Amino acid sequence: MQKKSVYKKFLSFCMLFFTNTLFSLDNKIVFLISPPRNCSTIFLRMMQARGDFQVMHEPSLALDNLELKKPGVDFFGLIKEKIFNKAQTSNVFVKEISQWVKDSFLNDQDLVARKNVYFVFLVRNPHHATISLAKKRKPEEIEQGIISKFAAYEALYEIFNHVKKYSVNKPCIIQAEYLYTDVAACNKKLCTFLGVPYLENALSWEKLGANFSGAAWDNVSRDRMAWHQEVINSTQIQVPVQYKTDMQGIPTFEEISSDKMRQECVKAYEESLVFYRKILSESVYFLENIVC
């Protein structure tokens, strides 16, 4: 009886491995990695509008949940299992924020090296991203330095270098400014890069409305949806709010109300700018420069 039990377990493992391998090679898994407030959720809506991708909105956000950090709980393993299961029936698009997934990706070379896994890095000028992030946080959080903690450009750069080293498929970098100023061209180039058909219906969509539950984004929580009301009510990609600079093009941060909050935002911006410039130096990986 014991031998039969062991044999059954082994057979189940083999079938699961074969099934996941077979289907995952047929369907693409696309990870979009970005810092927060870098236009990634509107990018998700574009991918969802295609109709041939299941989308997942920041599944690794829960990695910050202390209850899931119990010894022996491989939460990222559970996320991967869910992604692979979805990939058995269709392509999968996974939007992630760099600070939540940095450790998981840096410690998972096998996932990065899978033949059907693609990485897209979306990056926005940290001037606009920093102010946008500050407007979503409470004043006391900003004063305690939360903007620097969550800006995440350094984490993005670390993940990019890891993916560049181990990924079978060359990663690409998309500047958010390219995405929202030339949507159709960016979309066509992205489709060529991923090896999927260009679909014009991905350029516009219906508002999701007040009754949107988050289920279509893989069960996004209500509190997270409050961050994305503009995107939930969007119908296409548009130029986001542009914040002010002085005559030399240096950000003024005049949109931030208090001196203390403004100082924290400037600090976060200057820290992010170092890694933003490093990312911009990788121009050979820019989507518009990649020869597909």
C-alpha positions in Angstrom: 0.0 0.0 0.0 2.8 2.4 0.9 4.5 1.8 -2.5 1.2 2.5 -4.3 0.8 5.7 -2.4 4.3 6.9 -3.2 3.8 5.9 -6.9 0.6 7.9 -7.0 2.2 10.9 -5.6 5.1 10.6 -8.1 2.7 10.2 -11.0 0.7 13.2 -9.9 3.8 15.3 -9.6 4.9 14.2 -13.1 1.6 15.0 -14.6 1.5 18.4 -12.9 5.0 19.2 -14.1 4.2 18.0 -17.7 0.9 19.9 -17.8 2.4 23.2 -16.5 5.4 22.9 -18.9 3.3 22.1 -21.9 0.7 24.8 -21.4 3.0 27.5 -20.1 5.2 27.1 -23.3 2.1 27.7 -25.4 0.9 30.8 -23.6 2.9 33.9 -22.7 3.4 35.3 -19.2 4.2 39.0 -19.3 5.4 40.8 -16.2 5.2 44.5 -16.1 7.5 45.9 -13.4 7.4 49.6 -12.4 7.7 51.9 -9.4 4.3 53.2 -8.1 2.5 56.0 -10.0 4.3 55.2 -13.3 1.1 54.7 -15.4 1.2 50.9 -14.9 -2.5 50.5 -14.1 -3.6 52.3 -17.3 -1.2 49.9 -19.0 -3.0 47.0 -17.4 -6.3 48.3 -18.8 -4.8 48.4 -22.3 -3.7 44.8 -22.0 -7.1 43.8 -20.5 -8.9 45.5 -23.4 -7.1 43.1 -25.9 -9.2 40.2 -24.6 -6.5 37.5 -25.0 -4.7 38.1 -21.7 -5.9 37.4 -18.2 -4.7 40.2 -16.0 -3.4 40.2 -12.4 -3.0 43.5 -10.5 -0.1 43.5 -8.0 -0.5 40.0 -6.6 2.7 40.4 -4.6 1.4 43.4 -2.7 0.3 40.9 -0.1 3.9 39.9 0.5 3.9 42.9 2.9 1.3 41.1 5.0 3.0 39.9 8.2 0.5 37.0 8.5 1.9 35.6 5.3 5.5 35.8 6.5 5.1 32.8 8.8 7.9 30.2 8.7 7.4 27.7 5.9 4.9 29.8 3.9 6.2 30.3 0.4 3.7 33.0 -0.6 5.5 33.9 -3.8 5.4 30.2 -4.7 1.6 30.3 -4.4 1.5 33.4 -6.6 3.6 31.6 -9.3 1.3 28.5 -9.0 -1.7 30.7 -9.7 0.0 32.4 -12.6 1.0 29.0 -14.2 -2.5 27.7 -13.7 -4.0 30.7 -15.5 -1.4 30.3 -18.3 -2.8 26.8 -19.0 -5.8 28.5 -20.7 -4.5 31.9 -22.0 -1.8 34.5 -22.0 -1.3 36.1 -18.6 -0.3 39.7 -17.8 1.0 40.5 -14.3 1.4 44.0 -13.1 3.8 44.3 -10.2 5.4 47.2 -8.2 9.2 46.9 -8.0 9.6 47.1 -4.2 7.1 44.3 -3.6 8.8 41.8 -5.9 12.5 42.7 -5.7 13.5 40.0 -3.3 11.2 37.3 -4.9 12.7 37.9 -8.4 16.3 38.2 -7.3 16.0 34.8 -5.6 14.1 33.0 -8.4 16.4 32.6 -11.4 14.2 29.7 -12.7 11.1 31.9 -13.2 13.1 34.6 -14.9 14.7 32.1 -17.3 11.4 30.4 -18.4 11.1 30.5 -22.2 7.5 31.9 -22.2 8.1 34.6 -19.6 8.7 38.2 -20.8 9.6 41.3 -18.8 8.6 44.8 -19.5 9.9 47.7 -17.3 7.8 50.8 -17.3 9.5 54.0 -16.0 8.2 57.5 -15.6 10.1 60.7 -14.8 10.4 60.6 -11.0 9.4 64.3 -10.8 5.9 63.5 -11.8 5.8 60.1 -10.1 7.0 61.5 -6.7 4.3 64.2 -6.6 1.6 61.8 -7.8 2.6 59.4 -5.0 2.6 62.1 -2.4 -0.9 63.1 -3.4 -2.0 59.6 -2.5 -0.4 59.5 1.0 -1.4 61.2 4.2 0.6 64.3 5.3 1.9 62.5 8.4 3.1 59.6 6.3 5.0 61.9 4.0 6.7 63.7 6.9 7.9 60.3 8.2 9.7 59.6 5.0 7.3 57.1 3.3 7.9 58.6 -0.2 11.6 57.7 -0.1 10.6 54.2 1.1 8.1 53.5 -1.6 9.6 55.4 -4.6 11.3 52.1 -5.7 13.5 53.2 -8.6 16.5 51.4 -7.1 14.5 48.2 -6.8 13.4 48.5 -10.4 17.0 48.9 -11.5 18.1 45.8 -9.5 15.4 43.7 -11.0 16.2 44.9 -14.5 19.9 43.9 -14.1 18.9 40.5 -12.8 16.4 39.9 -15.7 18.9 41.1 -18.2 21.4 38.5 -16.9 19.1 35.5 -16.7 16.1 36.0 -19.0 15.8 33.9 -22.2 13.9 36.8 -23.7 15.5 40.2 -23.9 13.7 42.6 -21.5 12.4 45.9 -22.7 12.1 49.3 -21.1 9.1 51.6 -21.9 9.3 55.2 -20.9 5.8 56.2 -19.7 6.2 59.4 -21.8 6.4 57.3 -24.9 3.4 55.3 -23.9 1.1 58.2 -23.4 2.3 60.5 -26.2 2.3 57.9 -28.9 -0.1 55.1 -27.8 -0.6 53.4 -31.1 3.0 53.3 -32.1 4.0 52.0 -28.6 1.3 49.4 -28.7 2.3 48.1 -32.2 6.0 47.9 -31.1 5.0 46.1 -27.9 2.9 43.6 -29.8 5.9 42.9 -32.1 8.2 42.5 -29.2 5.9 40.0 -27.4 4.9 38.2 -30.6 1.2 38.8 -30.3 -1.1 40.4 -32.8 -1.8 44.1 -32.8 -5.4 44.8 -31.8 -6.9 48.2 -32.2 -9.5 47.5 -29.6 -6.7 47.7 -27.0 -6.5 51.5 -27.5 -9.9 52.2 -25.9 -12.3 50.6 -23.5 -15.5 51.2 -21.4 -15.5 52.7 -18.0 -15.6 50.1 -15.3 -18.0 52.1 -13.2 -18.9 52.3 -9.5 -19.9 48.6 -9.3 -16.4 47.3 -10.3 -15.5 44.7 -7.8 -11.9 44.1 -8.7 -12.5 40.5 -9.7 -11.5 41.1 -13.3 -8.1 42.3 -11.9 -7.8 39.2 -9.9 -9.6 40.4 -6.8 -8.1 43.7 -6.1 -9.0 45.0 -2.6 -11.3 48.0 -2.2 -8.7 50.1 -0.5 -6.3 49.6 -3.5 -9.1 50.4 -6.0 -9.4 53.8 -4.2 -5.9 54.6 -5.6 -7.0 53.9 -9.2 -10.3 55.7 -9.6 -9.1 57.8 -12.5 -8.0 54.6 -14.3 -11.2 52.7 -13.4 -13.2 55.5 -15.0 -10.9 55.9 -18.0 -11.7 55.0 -21.6 -8.2 55.4 -23.1 -4.6 56.3 -22.3 -4.2 60.1 -22.0 -1.4 62.4 -20.9 -1.4 62.5 -17.1 -1.0 65.6 -15.0 2.3 67.4 -15.6 3.9 69.1 -12.6 5.7 72.4 -12.8 9.4 73.2 -13.3 11.4 76.4 -13.2 13.0 78.1 -16.2 15.9 75.7 -16.0 13.5 72.7 -16.1 14.1 71.8 -12.4 11.0 70.6 -10.5 9.6 73.2 -8.1 7.4 70.8 -6.1 5.1 73.8 -5.5 2.2 71.5 -5.7 3.1 70.1 -2.2 1.6 72.2 0.5 4.0 72.2 3.4 7.7 72.8 3.7 8.3 69.5 5.5 6.4 67.5 3.0 8.1 69.3 0.1 11.6 68.5 1.6 10.7 64.8 1.8 9.5 64.8 -1.8 12.6 66.5 -3.0 14.7 64.0 -1.1 12.8 61.1 -2.7 13.0 62.6 -6.1 16.8 63.1 -5.9 17.3 59.5 -4.7 15.1 58.2 -7.5 16.8 60.4 -10.1 20.1 58.5 -9.7 18.5 55.2 -10.7 16.2 56.7 -13.2 19.3 58.0 -15.1 20.9 54.6 -14.9 17.8 53.1 -16.4 17.8 55.7 -19.2 21.4 54.8 -19.9 20.2 51.4 -21.0 18.8 52.8 -24.2 19.5 49.6 -26.2 16.6 48.1 -24.3 14.1 50.9 -25.0 11.1 49.4 -26.7 11.4 52.0 -29.6 15.0 51.0 -30.2 14.6 47.2 -30.1 14.8 45.5 -33.5 12.2 42.7 -33.3 
